[in-house]
């Protein structure tokens, strides 16, 4: 999905060790999944920047 950011930078895009590939953890309905797979989405409404240092900043 393009627009707000790429999947690779999204906190919802995680590695599944069982299947050994990345997946989107957002629970998409059938229509949303079709738009996602076809690349017909301008901006992902579920994009959340993966800020791995966010927790560390809260602890300081």
C-alpha distance matrix in Angstrom:
0.0 3.7 6.9 8.4 7.5 6.1 6.4 9.9 11.0 10.3 13.5 12.2 11.3 14.8 17.1 19.1 22.5 23.9 21.4 20.8 17.0 14.0 12.7 10.8 13.8 12.7 14.9 13.1 15.6 16.0 14.5 11.3 11.1 11.9 9.2 6.5 8.8 9.6 6.4 8.1 6.0 7.0 6.5 5.8 9.6 10.0 8.9 12.3 13.3 15.1 18.5 20.8 23.8 23.6 26.1 28.4 28.6 29.7 32.4 34.0
3.7 0.0 3.8 6.3 5.7 5.6 8.0 10.7 11.0 11.1 14.7 14.3 13.5 17.2 19.5 21.9 25.2 26.9 24.6 23.5 19.8 16.7 15.9 13.9 16.8 15.6 18.1 16.3 18.7 19.2 17.3 14.2 14.5 14.9 11.8 9.9 12.1 12.0 8.3 9.2 6.8 5.7 5.4 6.6 10.3 11.4 9.5 12.6 13.0 15.4 18.4 21.1 23.7 23.5 26.4 28.4 28.2 29.5 32.4 33.6
6.9 3.8 0.0 3.8 5.4 7.4 10.3 12.8 12.0 12.0 15.4 15.4 15.5 19.2 21.9 24.5 27.8 29.7 27.6 26.6 22.9 19.6 18.6 16.1 18.5 16.9 19.5 17.8 20.1 21.0 18.8 15.6 16.7 17.3 13.8 12.5 15.2 14.9 11.2 11.1 8.1 5.3 4.0 6.6 9.3 11.2 9.2 12.0 12.4 15.5 18.0 21.1 23.3 22.7 25.9 27.9 27.2 28.5 31.6 32.5
8.4 6.3 3.8 0.0 3.8 7.1 9.6 11.8 10.0 9.6 12.7 13.3 14.0 17.6 20.7 23.4 26.7 28.8 27.1 26.1 22.5 19.0 17.9 15.2 17.0 15.5 18.5 17.5 20.2 21.7 19.8 16.4 17.6 18.9 15.7 13.9 17.0 17.3 13.9 14.0 10.5 8.3 5.3 6.2 7.9 9.1 6.5 8.6 9.1 12.4 14.7 18.1 20.0 19.1 22.3 24.4 23.6 24.8 28.0 28.9
7.5 5.7 5.4 3.8 0.0 3.7 6.7 8.3 6.7 7.2 10.8 11.7 11.6 15.0 17.8 20.8 23.8 26.2 24.5 23.1 19.6 16.1 15.7 13.5 15.8 15.1 18.4 17.7 20.8 22.1 20.7 17.2 17.6 19.0 16.2 13.7 16.2 17.0 13.5 14.6 11.6 10.1 7.6 7.6 10.1 10.1 6.7 8.3 7.7 10.3 12.9 15.9 18.2 18.0 21.1 23.0 22.6 24.1 27.0 27.9
6.1 5.6 7.4 7.1 3.7 0.0 3.8 5.4 5.6 6.7 10.5 10.9 9.6 12.9 15.2 18.1 21.1 23.4 21.4 19.9 16.3 13.0 13.0 11.6 14.4 14.4 17.6 16.9 20.1 21.1 20.1 16.6 16.2 17.6 15.2 12.2 14.0 15.1 11.9 13.9 11.6 11.0 9.3 8.6 11.8 11.1 8.1 9.9 9.2 10.6 13.8 16.0 18.8 19.1 21.9 23.7 23.9 25.5 28.1 29.3
6.4 8.0 10.3 9.6 6.7 3.8 0.0 3.8 5.4 5.1 8.3 7.9 6.0 9.4 11.7 14.5 17.6 19.7 17.9 16.6 13.0 9.5 9.2 7.9 11.0 11.5 14.7 14.5 17.9 19.0 18.6 15.1 14.2 16.1 14.5 10.9 12.5 14.6 12.0 14.4 12.3 12.8 10.9 9.0 11.8 10.1 7.7 9.3 9.3 9.7 13.3 15.0 18.3 18.6 20.9 23.0 23.7 25.0 27.3 28.9
9.9 10.7 12.8 11.8 8.3 5.4 3.8 0.0 3.8 5.7 8.4 9.2 6.5 8.8 10.4 13.8 16.4 19.0 17.4 15.4 12.1 9.0 10.1 9.9 12.7 14.1 17.5 17.7 21.2 22.3 22.2 18.8 17.5 19.5 18.0 14.4 15.5 17.6 15.1 17.7 15.8 16.0 14.2 12.5 15.1 13.2 10.3 10.8 9.4 8.8 12.0 13.0 16.3 17.4 19.6 21.2 22.2 23.9 25.9 27.3
11.0 11.0 12.0 10.0 6.7 5.6 5.4 3.8 0.0 3.8 6.7 8.8 7.7 10.0 12.5 16.0 18.5 21.4 20.3 18.3 15.3 11.9 12.5 11.4 13.4 14.4 18.1 18.6 22.2 23.8 23.4 19.8 19.2 21.4 19.5 16.1 17.9 19.8 17.0 19.0 16.5 16.0 13.5 12.0 14.0 12.0 8.6 8.1 5.9 5.7 8.7 10.5 13.5 14.2 16.8 18.4 19.0 20.7 23.0 24.2
10.3 11.1 12.0 9.6 7.2 6.7 5.1 5.7 3.8 0.0 3.8 5.3 5.5 8.4 11.7 14.7 17.7 20.2 19.3 18.0 15.0 11.3 10.8 8.8 10.2 10.9 14.6 15.4 19.0 21.0 20.9 17.1 16.8 19.4 17.8 14.5 16.7 18.9 16.4 18.1 15.3 15.3 12.4 10.0 11.3 8.7 5.7 5.2 4.9 5.0 8.7 10.7 13.9 13.7 16.0 18.3 18.9 20.0 22.4 24.1
13.5 14.7 15.4 12.7 10.8 10.5 8.3 8.4 6.7 3.8 0.0 3.8 5.5 7.2 10.8 13.5 16.3 18.9 18.7 17.6 15.1 11.5 10.8 8.9 8.9 10.1 13.9 15.5 19.3 21.7 22.1 18.4 18.1 21.2 19.9 16.7 18.9 21.5 19.4 21.0 18.1 18.5 15.3 12.4 12.8 9.5 7.5 5.5 5.7 4.1 7.5 8.8 12.1 11.6 13.2 15.9 16.9 17.5 19.7 21.8
12.2 14.3 15.4 13.3 11.7 10.9 7.9 9.2 8.8 5.3 3.8 0.0 3.8 6.1 9.8 11.7 15.1 17.0 16.5 16.1 13.5 9.9 8.1 5.5 5.2 6.5 10.2 11.9 15.7 18.1 18.8 15.2 14.7 18.0 17.2 13.9 16.1 19.0 17.4 19.0 16.4 17.5 14.6 11.2 11.6 8.0 7.3 7.0 8.7 7.9 11.3 12.3 15.7 15.1 16.3 19.2 20.3 20.5 22.7 25.1
11.3 13.5 15.5 14.0 11.6 9.6 6.0 6.5 7.7 5.5 5.5 3.8 0.0 3.8 7.1 9.5 12.8 15.0 14.0 13.1 10.2 6.4 5.5 4.5 6.3 8.5 11.9 13.1 16.8 18.6 19.3 15.9 14.5 17.5 16.9 13.3 14.6 17.7 16.1 18.4 16.3 17.5 15.2 12.1 13.6 10.5 9.2 9.5 10.0 8.7 12.3 12.9 16.6 16.7 18.0 20.5 21.9 22.6 24.5 26.8
14.8 17.2 19.2 17.6 15.0 12.9 9.4 8.8 10.0 8.4 7.2 6.1 3.8 0.0 3.8 6.4 9.4 11.9 11.5 10.5 8.4 5.3 5.6 6.4 7.1 10.4 13.3 15.2 18.8 20.5 21.9 18.7 16.9 20.0 19.9 16.3 17.1 20.4 19.2 21.7 19.9 21.3 19.0 15.9 17.1 13.8 12.7 12.2 12.4 10.1 13.1 12.5 16.3 16.9 17.5 19.8 21.8 22.4 23.8 26.2
17.1 19.5 21.9 20.7 17.8 15.2 11.7 10.4 12.5 11.7 10.8 9.8 7.1 3.8 0.0 3.8 6.1 9.0 8.6 7.0 5.6 4.2 6.3 8.9 9.8 13.4 15.7 17.5 20.9 22.2 23.8 20.9 18.6 21.5 21.8 18.1 18.2 21.6 20.7 23.6 22.3 23.9 22.0 19.0 20.6 17.3 16.2 15.9 15.7 13.1 15.8 14.6 18.3 19.5 19.7 21.6 24.1 24.9 25.8 28.2
19.1 21.9 24.5 23.4 20.8 18.1 14.5 13.8 16.0 14.7 13.5 11.7 9.5 6.4 3.8 0.0 3.8 5.5 5.6 5.5 5.6 5.8 6.7 9.7 9.9 13.6 15.2 17.2 20.2 21.3 23.5 21.0 18.4 21.3 22.3 18.8 18.5 22.2 22.0 24.8 23.8 25.8 24.1 20.9 22.2 18.9 18.5 18.5 18.8 16.3 19.1 17.7 21.4 22.3 22.1 24.2 26.8 27.2 28.0 30.7
22.5 25.2 27.8 26.7 23.8 21.1 17.6 16.4 18.5 17.7 16.3 15.1 12.8 9.4 6.1 3.8 0.0 3.8 5.6 4.7 7.0 8.6 10.3 13.4 13.6 17.3 18.7 20.9 23.8 24.8 27.1 24.7 22.0 24.7 25.9 22.4 21.8 25.4 25.3 28.3 27.4 29.3 27.6 24.5 25.9 22.6 21.9 21.6 21.6 18.7 21.0 19.1 22.5 23.8 23.3 24.9 27.9 28.4 28.7 31.3
23.9 26.9 29.7 28.8 26.2 23.4 19.7 19.0 21.4 20.2 18.9 17.0 15.0 11.9 9.0 5.5 3.8 0.0 3.8 5.6 8.3 10.4 11.3 14.5 14.4 17.9 18.6 20.6 23.1 23.8 26.5 24.6 21.7 24.3 25.9 22.7 21.8 25.5 25.9 28.8 28.2 30.6 29.1 25.9 27.2 24.0 23.9 23.9 24.3 21.7 24.2 22.5 26.0 27.0 26.3 28.2 31.1 31.4 31.7 34.5
21.4 24.6 27.6 27.1 24.5 21.4 17.9 17.4 20.3 19.3 18.7 16.5 14.0 11.5 8.6 5.6 5.6 3.8 0.0 3.8 5.8 8.5 9.5 13.0 13.8 17.1 17.7 19.1 21.5 21.7 24.2 22.5 19.2 21.5 23.2 20.0 18.7 22.3 22.8 25.9 25.7 28.2 27.1 24.1 25.8 22.9 22.7 23.3 23.8 21.5 24.4 23.1 26.8 27.8 27.7 29.6 32.3 32.8 33.5 36.1
20.8 23.5 26.6 26.1 23.1 19.9 16.6 15.4 18.3 18.0 17.6 16.1 13.1 10.5 7.0 5.5 4.7 5.6 3.8 0.0 3.8 7.1 9.6 13.3 14.6 18.0 19.4 20.7 23.4 23.8 25.9 23.7 20.6 22.8 24.0 20.5 19.3 22.7 22.7 26.0 25.6 27.7 26.6 23.9 25.8 22.9 22.1 22.4 22.3 19.9 22.6 21.1 24.7 26.2 26.3 27.8 30.6 31.4 32.0 34.4
17.0 19.8 22.9 22.5 19.6 16.3 13.0 12.1 15.3 15.0 15.1 13.5 10.2 8.4 5.6 5.6 7.0 8.3 5.8 3.8 0.0 3.8 6.6 10.3 12.4 15.5 17.2 18.1 20.9 21.2 23.0 20.6 17.6 19.7 20.6 17.0 15.9 19.2 19.1 22.4 21.9 24.0 22.9 20.3 22.5 19.8 18.9 19.6 19.5 17.5 20.5 19.7 23.4 24.7 25.2 27.0 29.3 30.3 31.3 33.6
14.0 16.7 19.6 19.0 16.1 13.0 9.5 9.0 11.9 11.3 11.5 9.9 6.4 5.3 4.2 5.8 8.6 10.4 8.5 7.1 3.8 0.0 3.8 7.1 9.4 12.4 14.6 15.5 18.8 19.5 20.9 18.2 15.6 18.0 18.3 14.6 14.3 17.7 17.0 20.0 19.1 21.0 19.5 16.8 18.9 16.2 15.1 15.8 15.9 14.1 17.4 17.0 20.8 21.7 22.5 24.5 26.6 27.5 28.8 31.1
12.7 15.9 18.6 17.9 15.7 13.0 9.2 10.1 12.5 10.8 10.8 8.1 5.5 5.6 6.3 6.7 10.3 11.3 9.5 9.6 6.6 3.8 0.0 3.8 6.2 9.0 10.9 11.8 15.1 16.1 17.6 14.9 12.4 15.2 15.8 12.2 12.3 15.9 15.5 18.2 17.1 19.3 17.8 14.7 16.4 13.6 13.4 14.5 15.5 14.2 17.7 17.8 21.6 21.9 22.7 25.1 27.0 27.5 29.1 31.5
10.8 13.9 16.1 15.2 13.5 11.6 7.9 9.9 11.4 8.8 8.9 5.5 4.5 6.4 8.9 9.7 13.4 14.5 13.0 13.3 10.3 7.1 3.8 0.0 3.8 5.5 8.1 9.1 12.7 14.3 15.4 12.3 10.6 13.8 13.8 10.4 11.7 15.1 14.3 16.4 14.7 16.8 14.9 11.5 12.8 9.9 10.1 11.5 13.2 12.6 16.3 17.0 20.6 20.4 21.4 24.2 25.6 25.9 27.9 30.4
13.8 16.8 18.5 17.0 15.8 14.4 11.0 12.7 13.4 10.2 8.9 5.2 6.3 7.1 9.8 9.9 13.6 14.4 13.8 14.6 12.4 9.4 6.2 3.8 0.0 3.8 6.3 8.7 12.3 14.6 16.2 13.3 12.1 15.7 16.0 13.0 14.6 18.0 17.5 19.0 17.1 19.2 16.8 13.2 13.4 10.0 11.0 11.6 13.8 13.0 16.3 16.8 20.3 19.5 20.0 23.2 24.6 24.4 26.3 29.1
12.7 15.6 16.9 15.5 15.1 14.4 11.5 14.1 14.4 10.9 10.1 6.5 8.5 10.4 13.4 13.6 17.3 17.9 17.1 18.0 15.5 12.4 9.0 5.5 3.8 0.0 3.8 5.8 9.5 12.3 13.5 10.3 10.1 13.8 13.8 11.4 13.7 16.7 16.1 17.0 14.9 17.0 14.6 10.8 10.4 7.4 9.6 10.9 13.9 14.1 17.4 18.6 21.8 20.5 21.4 24.7 25.7 25.2 27.5 30.3
14.9 18.1 19.5 18.5 18.4 17.6 14.7 17.5 18.1 14.6 13.9 10.2 11.9 13.3 15.7 15.2 18.7 18.6 17.7 19.4 17.2 14.6 10.9 8.1 6.3 3.8 0.0 3.8 6.7 9.8 11.6 9.3 9.1 12.8 13.6 11.9 13.9 17.0 17.2 17.7 16.0 18.6 16.7 13.1 12.4 10.1 12.9 14.5 17.6 17.8 21.0 22.1 25.3 23.9 24.5 27.9 29.0 28.2 30.5 33.4
13.1 16.3 17.8 17.5 17.7 16.9 14.5 17.7 18.6 15.4 15.5 11.9 13.1 15.2 17.5 17.2 20.9 20.6 19.1 20.7 18.1 15.5 11.8 9.1 8.7 5.8 3.8 0.0 3.8 6.6 7.9 5.6 5.7 9.3 10.0 9.0 11.1 13.8 14.2 14.4 13.1 16.1 14.7 11.5 11.2 10.0 12.9 15.4 18.5 19.3 22.7 24.2 27.4 26.1 27.1 30.5 31.3 30.7 33.2 35.9
15.6 18.7 20.1 20.2 20.8 20.1 17.9 21.2 22.2 19.0 19.3 15.7 16.8 18.8 20.9 20.2 23.8 23.1 21.5 23.4 20.9 18.8 15.1 12.7 12.3 9.5 6.7 3.8 0.0 3.8 5.7 5.3 6.1 8.7 10.2 10.4 12.1 14.3 15.4 15.0 14.3 17.5 16.7 14.0 13.5 13.0 16.2 18.8 22.1 23.0 26.4 27.9 31.1 29.6 30.6 34.0 34.7 34.1 36.6 39.3
16.0 19.2 21.0 21.7 22.1 21.1 19.0 22.3 23.8 21.0 21.7 18.1 18.6 20.5 22.2 21.3 24.8 23.8 21.7 23.8 21.2 19.5 16.1 14.3 14.6 12.3 9.8 6.6 3.8 0.0 3.8 5.5 5.1 6.3 8.8 9.9 10.6 12.3 14.3 13.8 14.2 17.8 17.8 15.5 15.7 15.7 18.4 21.4 24.4 25.4 28.9 30.4 33.7 32.5 33.7 37.0 37.8 37.3 39.8 42.4
14.5 17.3 18.8 19.8 20.7 20.1 18.6 22.2 23.4 20.9 22.1 18.8 19.3 21.9 23.8 23.5 27.1 26.5 24.2 25.9 23.0 20.9 17.6 15.4 16.2 13.5 11.6 7.9 5.7 3.8 0.0 3.8 5.4 5.2 6.4 8.6 10.0 10.7 12.4 11.1 11.5 14.9 15.4 13.8 14.1 14.9 17.6 20.9 23.9 25.4 28.9 30.8 34.0 32.7 34.2 37.4 37.9 37.6 40.3 42.8
11.3 14.2 15.6 16.4 17.2 16.6 15.1 18.8 19.8 17.1 18.4 15.2 15.9 18.7 20.9 21.0 24.7 24.6 22.5 23.7 20.6 18.2 14.9 12.3 13.3 10.3 9.3 5.6 5.3 5.5 3.8 0.0 3.8 5.5 5.2 6.1 8.6 9.9 10.6 9.7 9.1 12.4 12.3 10.2 10.6 11.3 13.8 17.1 20.1 21.6 25.1 27.1 30.2 29.0 30.6 33.8 34.2 34.0 36.8 39.1
11.1 14.5 16.7 17.6 17.6 16.2 14.2 17.5 19.2 16.8 18.1 14.7 14.5 16.9 18.6 18.4 22.0 21.7 19.2 20.6 17.6 15.6 12.4 10.6 12.1 10.1 9.1 5.7 6.1 5.1 5.4 3.8 0.0 3.8 5.4 4.9 6.1 8.4 9.8 10.2 10.3 13.9 14.0 11.7 12.9 12.7 14.7 17.9 20.5 21.5 25.1 26.7 30.1 29.3 30.7 33.8 34.6 34.6 37.1 39.5
11.9 14.9 17.3 18.9 19.0 17.6 16.1 19.5 21.4 19.4 21.2 18.0 17.5 20.0 21.5 21.3 24.7 24.3 21.5 22.8 19.7 18.0 15.2 13.8 15.7 13.8 12.8 9.3 8.7 6.3 5.2 5.5 3.8 0.0 3.8 5.4 5.2 6.0 8.5 8.4 9.9 13.7 14.7 13.3 14.9 15.5 17.2 20.7 23.1 24.3 28.0 29.7 33.1 32.4 34.0 37.0 37.7 37.8 40.4 42.7
9.2 11.8 13.8 15.7 16.2 15.2 14.5 18.0 19.5 17.8 19.9 17.2 16.9 19.9 21.8 22.3 25.9 25.9 23.2 24.0 20.6 18.3 15.8 13.8 16.0 13.8 13.6 10.0 10.2 8.8 6.4 5.2 5.4 3.8 0.0 3.8 5.6 5.2 6.0 5.0 6.1 9.9 11.2 10.4 12.3 13.5 14.9 18.6 20.9 22.6 26.2 28.3 31.5 30.7 32.7 35.6 35.9 36.3 39.0 41.1
6.5 9.9 12.5 13.9 13.7 12.2 10.9 14.4 16.1 14.5 16.7 13.9 13.3 16.3 18.1 18.8 22.4 22.7 20.0 20.5 17.0 14.6 12.2 10.4 13.0 11.4 11.9 9.0 10.4 9.9 8.6 6.1 4.9 5.4 3.8 0.0 3.8 5.6 5.3 6.4 6.4 9.9 10.3 8.8 11.3 11.6 12.5 16.0 18.1 19.4 23.1 25.0 28.3 27.7 29.7 32.4 33.0 33.5 36.1 38.1
8.8 12.1 15.2 17.0 16.2 14.0 12.5 15.5 17.9 16.7 18.9 16.1 14.6 17.1 18.2 18.5 21.8 21.8 18.7 19.3 15.9 14.3 12.3 11.7 14.6 13.7 13.9 11.1 12.1 10.6 10.0 8.6 6.1 5.2 5.6 3.8 0.0 3.8 5.5 7.8 9.2 12.6 13.6 12.4 15.0 15.1 15.7 19.0 20.7 21.6 25.4 26.9 30.4 30.2 32.0 34.6 35.5 36.1 38.5 40.6
9.6 12.0 14.9 17.3 17.0 15.1 14.6 17.6 19.8 18.9 21.5 19.0 17.7 20.4 21.6 22.2 25.4 25.5 22.3 22.7 19.2 17.7 15.9 15.1 18.0 16.7 17.0 13.8 14.3 12.3 10.7 9.9 8.4 6.0 5.2 5.6 3.8 0.0 3.8 5.4 8.2 11.4 13.4 13.2 16.0 16.9 17.4 21.0 22.6 23.9 27.6 29.4 32.7 32.5 34.6 37.2 37.7 38.5 41.1 42.9
6.4 8.3 11.2 13.9 13.5 11.9 12.0 15.1 17.0 16.4 19.4 17.4 16.1 19.2 20.7 22.0 25.3 25.9 22.8 22.7 19.1 17.0 15.5 14.3 17.5 16.1 17.2 14.2 15.4 14.3 12.4 10.6 9.8 8.5 6.0 5.3 5.5 3.8 0.0 3.8 5.6 8.2 10.3 10.5 13.8 14.9 14.8 18.4 19.7 21.3 24.8 26.9 30.1 29.9 32.3 34.7 35.0 36.0 38.7 40.3
8.1 9.2 11.1 14.0 14.6 13.9 14.4 17.7 19.0 18.1 21.0 19.0 18.4 21.7 23.6 24.8 28.3 28.8 25.9 26.0 22.4 20.0 18.2 16.4 19.0 17.0 17.7 14.4 15.0 13.8 11.1 9.7 10.2 8.4 5.0 6.4 7.8 5.4 3.8 0.0 3.8 6.6 9.4 10.3 13.0 14.9 15.4 19.1 20.8 22.9 26.3 28.8 31.7 31.1 33.6 36.2 36.2 37.0 39.9 41.5
6.0 6.8 8.1 10.5 11.6 11.6 12.3 15.8 16.5 15.3 18.1 16.4 16.3 19.9 22.3 23.8 27.4 28.2 25.7 25.6 21.9 19.1 17.1 14.7 17.1 14.9 16.0 13.1 14.3 14.2 11.5 9.1 10.3 9.9 6.1 6.4 9.2 8.2 5.6 3.8 0.0 3.8 5.7 6.6 9.3 11.6 11.9 15.7 17.5 19.9 23.2 25.9 28.6 27.8 30.4 33.0 32.8 33.5 36.5 38.1
7.0 5.7 5.3 8.3 10.1 11.0 12.8 16.0 16.0 15.3 18.5 17.5 17.5 21.3 23.9 25.8 29.3 30.6 28.2 27.7 24.0 21.0 19.3 16.8 19.2 17.0 18.6 16.1 17.5 17.8 14.9 12.4 13.9 13.7 9.9 9.9 12.6 11.4 8.2 6.6 3.8 0.0 3.8 6.8 9.4 12.2 11.8 15.3 16.7 19.5 22.4 25.4 27.8 27.0 29.9 32.3 31.7 32.6 35.8 37.0
6.5 5.4 4.0 5.3 7.6 9.3 10.9 14.2 13.5 12.4 15.3 14.6 15.2 19.0 22.0 24.1 27.6 29.1 27.1 26.6 22.9 19.5 17.8 14.9 16.8 14.6 16.7 14.7 16.7 17.8 15.4 12.3 14.0 14.7 11.2 10.3 13.6 13.4 10.3 9.4 5.7 3.8 0.0 3.8 6.2 8.8 8.2 11.6 13.3 16.3 19.1 22.2 24.5 23.5 26.3 28.8 28.2 28.9 32.2 33.4
5.8 6.6 6.6 6.2 7.6 8.6 9.0 12.5 12.0 10.0 12.4 11.2 12.1 15.9 19.0 20.9 24.5 25.9 24.1 23.9 20.3 16.8 14.7 11.5 13.2 10.8 13.1 11.5 14.0 15.5 13.8 10.2 11.7 13.3 10.4 8.8 12.4 13.2 10.5 10.3 6.6 6.8 3.8 0.0 3.8 5.4 5.5 9.2 11.5 14.1 17.2 20.1 22.7 21.5 24.0 26.7 26.5 27.0 30.1 31.7
9.6 10.3 9.3 7.9 10.1 11.8 11.8 15.1 14.0 11.3 12.8 11.6 13.6 17.1 20.6 22.2 25.9 27.2 25.8 25.8 22.5 18.9 16.4 12.8 13.4 10.4 12.4 11.2 13.5 15.7 14.1 10.6 12.9 14.9 12.3 11.3 15.0 16.0 13.8 13.0 9.3 9.4 6.2 3.8 0.0 3.8 5.7 8.8 11.9 14.7 17.4 20.4 22.7 20.9 23.2 26.2 25.7 25.7 29.0 30.8
10.0 11.4 11.2 9.1 10.1 11.1 10.1 13.2 12.0 8.7 9.5 8.0 10.5 13.8 17.3 18.9 22.6 24.0 22.9 22.9 19.8 16.2 13.6 9.9 10.0 7.4 10.1 10.0 13.0 15.7 14.9 11.3 12.7 15.5 13.5 11.6 15.1 16.9 14.9 14.9 11.6 12.2 8.8 5.4 3.8 0.0 3.8 6.3 9.8 11.9 14.8 17.4 20.0 18.3 20.3 23.4 23.3 23.2 26.2 28.3
8.9 9.5 9.2 6.5 6.7 8.1 7.7 10.3 8.6 5.7 7.5 7.3 9.2 12.7 16.2 18.5 21.9 23.9 22.7 22.1 18.9 15.1 13.4 10.1 11.0 9.6 12.9 12.9 16.2 18.4 17.6 13.8 14.7 17.2 14.9 12.5 15.7 17.4 14.8 15.4 11.9 11.8 8.2 5.5 5.7 3.8 0.0 3.8 6.5 9.0 12.0 14.9 17.4 16.1 18.6 21.3 21.2 21.6 24.6 26.4
12.3 12.6 12.0 8.6 8.3 9.9 9.3 10.8 8.1 5.2 5.5 7.0 9.5 12.2 15.9 18.5 21.6 23.9 23.3 22.4 19.6 15.8 14.5 11.5 11.6 10.9 14.5 15.4 18.8 21.4 20.9 17.1 17.9 20.7 18.6 16.0 19.0 21.0 18.4 19.1 15.7 15.3 11.6 9.2 8.8 6.3 3.8 0.0 3.8 6.2 8.7 11.6 13.9 12.4 14.8 17.6 17.4 17.8 20.9 22.6
13.3 13.0 12.4 9.1 7.7 9.2 9.3 9.4 5.9 4.9 5.7 8.7 10.0 12.4 15.7 18.8 21.6 24.3 23.8 22.3 19.5 15.9 15.5 13.2 13.8 13.9 17.6 18.5 22.1 24.4 23.9 20.1 20.5 23.1 20.9 18.1 20.7 22.6 19.7 20.8 17.5 16.7 13.3 11.5 11.9 9.8 6.5 3.8 0.0 3.8 5.8 9.2 11.3 10.5 13.5 15.6 15.4 16.6 19.4 20.7
15.1 15.4 15.5 12.4 10.3 10.6 9.7 8.8 5.7 5.0 4.1 7.9 8.7 10.1 13.1 16.3 18.7 21.7 21.5 19.9 17.5 14.1 14.2 12.6 13.0 14.1 17.8 19.3 23.0 25.4 25.4 21.6 21.5 24.3 22.6 19.4 21.6 23.9 21.3 22.9 19.9 19.5 16.3 14.1 14.7 11.9 9.0 6.2 3.8 0.0 3.8 6.0 8.9 8.9 11.3 13.4 14.0 15.3 17.6 19.2
18.5 18.4 18.0 14.7 12.9 13.8 13.3 12.0 8.7 8.7 7.5 11.3 12.3 13.1 15.8 19.1 21.0 24.2 24.4 22.6 20.5 17.4 17.7 16.3 16.3 17.4 21.0 22.7 26.4 28.9 28.9 25.1 25.1 28.0 26.2 23.1 25.4 27.6 24.8 26.3 23.2 22.4 19.1 17.2 17.4 14.8 12.0 8.7 5.8 3.8 0.0 3.8 5.4 5.5 8.5 10.1 10.3 12.1 14.4 15.6
20.8 21.1 21.1 18.1 15.9 16.0 15.0 13.0 10.5 10.7 8.8 12.3 12.9 12.5 14.6 17.7 19.1 22.5 23.1 21.1 19.7 17.0 17.8 17.0 16.8 18.6 22.1 24.2 27.9 30.4 30.8 27.1 26.7 29.7 28.3 25.0 26.9 29.4 26.9 28.8 25.9 25.4 22.2 20.1 20.4 17.4 14.9 11.6 9.2 6.0 3.8 0.0 3.8 5.6 7.2 8.2 9.8 11.6 13.0 14.5
23.8 23.7 23.3 20.0 18.2 18.8 18.3 16.3 13.5 13.9 12.1 15.7 16.6 16.3 18.3 21.4 22.5 26.0 26.8 24.7 23.4 20.8 21.6 20.6 20.3 21.8 25.3 27.4 31.1 33.7 34.0 30.2 30.1 33.1 31.5 28.3 30.4 32.7 30.1 31.7 28.6 27.8 24.5 22.7 22.7 20.0 17.4 13.9 11.3 8.9 5.4 3.8 0.0 3.8 5.6 5.2 6.3 8.9 10.1 11.0
23.6 23.5 22.7 19.1 18.0 19.1 18.6 17.4 14.2 13.7 11.6 15.1 16.7 16.9 19.5 22.3 23.8 27.0 27.8 26.2 24.7 21.7 21.9 20.4 19.5 20.5 23.9 26.1 29.6 32.5 32.7 29.0 29.3 32.4 30.7 27.7 30.2 32.5 29.9 31.1 27.8 27.0 23.5 21.5 20.9 18.3 16.1 12.4 10.5 8.9 5.5 5.6 3.8 0.0 3.8 5.5 5.3 6.6 9.0 10.4
26.1 26.4 25.9 22.3 21.1 21.9 20.9 19.6 16.8 16.0 13.2 16.3 18.0 17.5 19.7 22.1 23.3 26.3 27.7 26.3 25.2 22.5 22.7 21.4 20.0 21.4 24.5 27.1 30.6 33.7 34.2 30.6 30.7 34.0 32.7 29.7 32.0 34.6 32.3 33.6 30.4 29.9 26.3 24.0 23.2 20.3 18.6 14.8 13.5 11.3 8.5 7.2 5.6 3.8 0.0 3.8 5.5 5.2 6.5 9.1
28.4 28.4 27.9 24.4 23.0 23.7 23.0 21.2 18.4 18.3 15.9 19.2 20.5 19.8 21.6 24.2 24.9 28.2 29.6 27.8 27.0 24.5 25.1 24.2 23.2 24.7 27.9 30.5 34.0 37.0 37.4 33.8 33.8 37.0 35.6 32.4 34.6 37.2 34.7 36.2 33.0 32.3 28.8 26.7 26.2 23.4 21.3 17.6 15.6 13.4 10.1 8.2 5.2 5.5 3.8 0.0 3.8 5.4 5.2 6.6
28.6 28.2 27.2 23.6 22.6 23.9 23.7 22.2 19.0 18.9 16.9 20.3 21.9 21.8 24.1 26.8 27.9 31.1 32.3 30.6 29.3 26.6 27.0 25.6 24.6 25.7 29.0 31.3 34.7 37.8 37.9 34.2 34.6 37.7 35.9 33.0 35.5 37.7 35.0 36.2 32.8 31.7 28.2 26.5 25.7 23.3 21.2 17.4 15.4 14.0 10.3 9.8 6.3 5.3 5.5 3.8 0.0 3.8 5.4 5.4
29.7 29.5 28.5 24.8 24.1 25.5 25.0 23.9 20.7 20.0 17.5 20.5 22.6 22.4 24.9 27.2 28.4 31.4 32.8 31.4 30.3 27.5 27.5 25.9 24.4 25.2 28.2 30.7 34.1 37.3 37.6 34.0 34.6 37.8 36.3 33.5 36.1 38.5 36.0 37.0 33.5 32.6 28.9 27.0 25.7 23.2 21.6 17.8 16.6 15.3 12.1 11.6 8.9 6.6 5.2 5.4 3.8 0.0 3.8 5.6
32.4 32.4 31.6 28.0 27.0 28.1 27.3 25.9 23.0 22.4 19.7 22.7 24.5 23.8 25.8 28.0 28.7 31.7 33.5 32.0 31.3 28.8 29.1 27.9 26.3 27.5 30.5 33.2 36.6 39.8 40.3 36.8 37.1 40.4 39.0 36.1 38.5 41.1 38.7 39.9 36.5 35.8 32.2 30.1 29.0 26.2 24.6 20.9 19.4 17.6 14.4 13.0 10.1 9.0 6.5 5.2 5.4 3.8 0.0 3.8
34.0 33.6 32.5 28.9 27.9 29.3 28.9 27.3 24.2 24.1 21.8 25.1 26.8 26.2 28.2 30.7 31.3 34.5 36.1 34.4 33.6 31.1 31.5 30.4 29.1 30.3 33.4 35.9 39.3 42.4 42.8 39.1 39.5 42.7 41.1 38.1 40.6 42.9 40.3 41.5 38.1 37.0 33.4 31.7 30.8 28.3 26.4 22.6 20.7 19.2 15.6 14.5 11.0 10.4 9.1 6.6 5.4 5.6 3.8 0.0
